[in-house]
Amino acid sequence: MHGLVIKNTGSWYTVKTDDGEMVECKIKGNFRLKGIRSTNPVAVGDKVSIVRNNEGTALITDIDDRKNYIIRKSPNLSKQSSILAANIDQAFLIVTVAHPETSTTFIDRFLAGAEAYRVPVTLVFNKTDLLDDDELRYQKMMINLYDSIGYKCIETSLAPATTAGPSAIADDDRLRAFEAGIATISKDIEGKVTLLSGNSGVGKSTLINRLIPGAGRKTAEISDAHDTGMHTTTFSEMLELPSGGYIIDTPGIKGFGTFDIERTELTSYFREIFKFSADCRFSNCTHTNEPGCAVKKAVADHYIAESRYNSYLSMLDDKDESKYREAF
């Protein structure tokens, strides 16, 4: 039988067969993918072959070739990776300027990882209604930065407009922002397989509950002590959209350590750095200490954001195994 992996709970996989039947499956023996050292060799979004057994469950015996996937370093296993999802059309990275704060380093690492595996990314800036004036200005600067690089950005508030915050935005403006953001997201995900990712607490579950009535995803308050989110999703799952297509819900992640990206390739995954690198004196320039580096000059002249360049430098150091144990 053949089907689609729609849920991964760690030890069991739910496969939706081509006939629409849901079958609980395990991996056959020491099944591993060639060339990938992963904690989960089978991922949500994989198309697989299964063999039924007498207990009504099945064994996954083979995986179809993947169109793409997003993979990251496992936080506690420096030589292992974790595949977030496979065969996706796009990714939506939910970020928040505050409550909790999403760092630009995390954003840049996710974007570079998606570029490496040819996955288009949209940035969704959530919780706009909770921002004060300074935070709103900072969010506008971030949106201008990523928009200028070529990433689509959506500004929204996924909580109801009655949620009071320190922002000067009027209630009716919050409501319009809420509805406009949802409308844009709904249109962009229709008929596609979309991965949702982001730190814990940024609003992924709230977004899913809004897009899929009856989804019933658990939500939690932000920790007052640390202004951080708490995990409400513990496994990856594909959820079918009423308008067609799927959302892939993933657990919130604190860090994004990249995997199997060589230093010589990294320039290609930062769009604006790649553009200026064509004018470097040396073709193998790492944009660190080489003379005649057009990228360093572009940073000095403010054509490349310093935050993006610093993210690039931090990823150059990723071959240092100890870095993978840290959150970025």
C-alpha positions in Angstrom: 0.0 0.0 0.0 1.0 3.6 -0.5 0.2 6.7 1.5 1.1 10.1 3.0 2.6 10.5 6.5 0.3 12.9 8.3 1.5 12.6 11.9 4.7 11.7 13.7 4.6 11.1 17.4 8.1 9.8 17.7 7.5 6.1 17.8 4.4 5.8 15.7 3.5 7.4 12.3 -0.1 7.9 11.0 -0.3 7.3 7.3 -3.2 8.3 5.1 -3.4 5.7 2.4 -4.2 6.6 -1.2 -7.6 5.2 -0.5 -8.1 7.6 2.4 -7.7 5.0 5.2 -5.7 6.0 8.3 -3.2 3.4 9.4 -0.8 3.5 12.4 2.7 2.5 11.3 6.2 1.9 12.6 9.5 1.8 10.7 10.6 -1.5 9.5 13.8 -2.7 11.3 16.8 -0.4 11.2 15.3 1.7 8.4 17.5 4.6 7.6 17.9 7.1 4.8 21.2 7.1 2.9 23.3 10.2 3.6 21.1 11.6 6.3 21.9 11.1 10.0 18.4 11.9 11.4 16.5 11.3 14.6 13.4 10.8 12.5 14.2 9.2 9.1 10.5 9.4 8.2 8.9 12.8 8.4 5.5 14.3 8.1 4.8 15.0 4.4 6.7 11.9 3.3 5.0 9.6 0.7 5.7 6.0 1.8 5.1 2.4 1.0 3.6 0.3 3.8 2.9 -3.4 4.5 -0.1 -4.3 6.7 0.2 -6.9 9.5 -2.3 -9.0 11.3 -2.7 -6.5 14.2 -4.2 -3.9 11.9 -1.1 -1.7 11.9 1.6 -1.6 9.3 5.4 -1.2 8.7 6.9 1.6 6.6 9.1 -0.2 4.1 10.1 2.6 1.7 10.0 6.4 1.1 9.4 8.0 -2.2 12.0 10.5 -3.4 11.5 13.9 -1.7 10.8 17.1 -3.5 12.4 19.0 -0.6 12.5 19.1 3.1 13.6 21.4 6.0 16.1 19.9 8.4 17.8 21.3 11.5 20.4 20.2 14.0 18.9 18.2 16.9 19.5 20.4 20.0 21.1 17.7 22.2 22.7 15.5 19.6 25.4 17.4 17.7 25.8 14.8 15.0 22.1 14.2 14.4 19.5 16.1 12.6 15.7 16.5 12.8 13.6 16.7 9.7 10.8 19.2 10.3 8.7 18.2 7.2 9.1 17.0 3.7 7.5 17.7 0.3 6.3 21.2 1.2 5.3 24.0 -1.1 6.1 26.8 1.3 6.9 27.7 4.9 5.3 30.4 7.0 7.7 31.4 9.8 5.6 33.1 12.6 7.7 35.7 14.4 7.0 38.2 17.2 9.0 41.3 18.0 7.9 40.9 21.7 6.0 38.5 23.9 8.2 36.5 23.2 11.0 38.1 21.1 12.1 36.3 18.0 15.8 37.1 17.3 16.9 38.1 13.9 19.6 35.3 14.1 16.8 32.7 14.5 15.0 34.2 11.5 18.1 34.3 9.3 19.1 30.7 10.2 15.6 29.5 9.3 15.7 31.4 6.0 19.1 30.1 5.1 18.0 26.5 5.8 14.9 27.0 3.7 17.0 28.4 0.8 19.3 25.4 1.0 16.4 23.1 0.4 14.5 25.3 -2.1 11.5 26.1 0.2 9.9 29.5 -0.2 9.3 31.4 3.1 6.8 34.0 4.2 7.4 35.9 7.4 4.3 36.4 9.5 4.8 39.2 12.1 2.2 38.4 14.8 0.9 40.1 18.0 1.1 43.5 16.5 -1.7 44.6 18.8 0.6 44.0 21.8 3.4 46.2 20.7 4.2 49.7 22.1 5.3 52.5 19.8 9.0 51.7 19.9 8.3 48.0 19.2 6.0 48.9 16.3 8.8 51.0 14.8 11.3 48.2 15.2 8.8 45.8 13.5 8.5 48.2 10.6 12.3 48.2 10.3 12.4 44.4 10.3 9.7 44.2 7.7 11.5 46.7 5.5 14.7 44.8 5.8 13.3 41.4 4.8 11.0 42.8 2.2 14.0 44.5 0.5 15.8 41.1 0.4 12.8 39.6 -1.3 10.8 37.8 1.4 7.1 38.4 1.7 6.1 39.8 5.1 2.6 39.7 6.6 1.7 41.9 9.6 -1.2 40.6 11.7 -2.7 40.2 15.2 -4.1 36.7 15.7 -5.7 37.4 19.0 -9.2 39.0 19.0 -9.1 42.8 18.7 -10.5 43.1 22.3 -7.2 41.9 23.7 -5.8 45.1 25.3 -2.2 46.0 24.9 0.0 49.1 25.4 -0.2 49.9 21.7 -1.7 53.1 20.5 -3.5 51.3 17.8 -7.3 51.8 18.1 -9.6 48.8 18.5 -11.0 49.1 15.0 -7.5 49.3 13.5 -6.6 46.1 15.4 -9.6 44.4 14.1 -8.8 45.4 10.5 -5.2 44.2 11.0 -6.5 40.9 12.4 -8.9 40.3 9.5 -6.5 41.5 6.8 -3.7 39.3 8.0 -6.0 36.3 8.2 -7.4 37.0 4.7 -3.9 37.2 3.2 -2.7 34.0 4.9 -5.8 32.1 3.9 -5.4 33.1 0.3 -1.7 32.2 0.2 -2.1 28.7 1.7 -5.1 27.6 -0.3 -4.4 24.4 -2.2 -0.8 24.2 -0.9 1.2 22.2 1.6 2.4 24.9 4.1 4.8 24.3 7.0 4.2 26.5 10.1 7.2 27.1 12.3 8.5 29.5 14.9 9.4 29.8 18.6 7.1 28.5 21.2 4.4 31.2 22.1 4.4 33.1 18.8 0.8 32.0 18.0 1.0 29.0 15.6 -1.8 27.1 17.4 -4.0 30.3 17.5 -3.5 30.7 13.8 -4.4 27.1 13.0 -7.6 27.4 15.1 -8.6 30.5 13.1 -7.8 28.9 9.7 -9.4 25.5 10.5 -12.6 25.8 12.5 -12.8 22.9 15.0 -9.0 22.2 14.9 -9.0 22.5 18.7 -5.2 23.2 19.0 -4.2 23.9 22.5 -2.9 27.4 23.4 -1.1 28.7 26.4 -0.3 32.0 28.1 3.2 33.5 27.8 5.4 33.0 30.9 5.4 36.3 32.8 8.8 35.6 34.4 10.7 35.0 31.2 8.3 36.3 28.5 8.7 33.0 26.7 6.2 30.6 25.2 5.4 27.2 26.5 5.1 24.1 24.3 1.5 23.3 23.3 2.3 21.1 20.3 4.4 18.0 21.0 4.5 16.3 17.6 4.3 17.2 13.9 1.0 16.8 12.1 -0.6 17.6 8.8 -4.0 19.2 9.0 -6.3 19.4 6.0 -7.6 22.8 5.1 -11.3 23.4 4.3 -10.3 25.1 1.0 -7.8 22.4 0.0 -4.2 21.8 0.9 -2.5 21.1 4.2 -1.0 22.9 7.1 1.9 21.2 8.8 2.0 22.0 12.5 5.3 21.6 14.2 6.4 21.9 17.9 7.9 25.3 18.8 11.6 25.4 18.5 14.1 27.5 20.5 17.1 27.3 18.1 17.8 26.5 14.5 21.2 24.9 14.1 21.8 24.3 10.4 22.9 20.9 9.1 25.1 19.8 6.2 25.6 23.3 4.8 29.2 23.7 3.8 31.1 27.0 4.4 31.7 27.4 0.7 27.9 27.1 0.0 26.6 29.4 2.7 27.0 32.6 0.7 24.4 31.3 -1.7 21.7 31.1 1.0 21.9 34.8 1.9 20.4 36.5 -1.1 21.9 39.9 -0.7 25.4 38.6 0.3 25.4 36.3 -2.8 24.6 39.4 -4.9 27.5 41.4 -3.7 29.9 38.5 -3.6 30.2 38.5 -7.4 32.4 41.6 -7.0 34.8 40.1 -4.4 38.4 39.9 -5.5 38.6 36.2 -4.8 36.1 33.7 -6.0 36.4 31.7 -2.8 36.0 34.6 -0.5 34.5 33.8 2.8 33.7 37.5 3.5 35.7 37.5 6.8 39.3 38.8 6.5 40.0 38.7 2.8 41.2 41.8 1.0 39.0 43.2 -1.7 35.8 41.8 -0.2 32.8 43.4 -1.8 30.5 42.0 0.9 32.3 43.6 3.8 32.3 46.9 1.9 28.5 46.6 1.4 28.1 46.0 5.1 30.1 49.1 5.9 28.1 51.1 3.3 24.8 49.8 4.8 23.7 47.9 1.7 23.8 44.7 3.7 22.3 44.8 7.2 24.8 44.2 10.0 22.3 41.8 11.7 22.3 39.7 8.5 26.0 39.7 8.2 26.4 38.7 11.8 24.0 35.8 11.3 26.1 34.7 8.3 29.3 34.8 10.4 27.6 32.8 13.2 26.6 30.1 10.7 30.2 30.0 9.3 31.2 28.7 12.8 28.6 25.9 12.7 31.3 23.3 12.0 32.2 23.8 15.7 30.2 20.9 17.1 29.7 22.6 20.5 27.7 25.4 19.0 24.8 23.0 18.2 24.1 22.6 21.8 23.2 26.2 22.2 20.0 28.0 21.3 20.3 30.7 18.7 
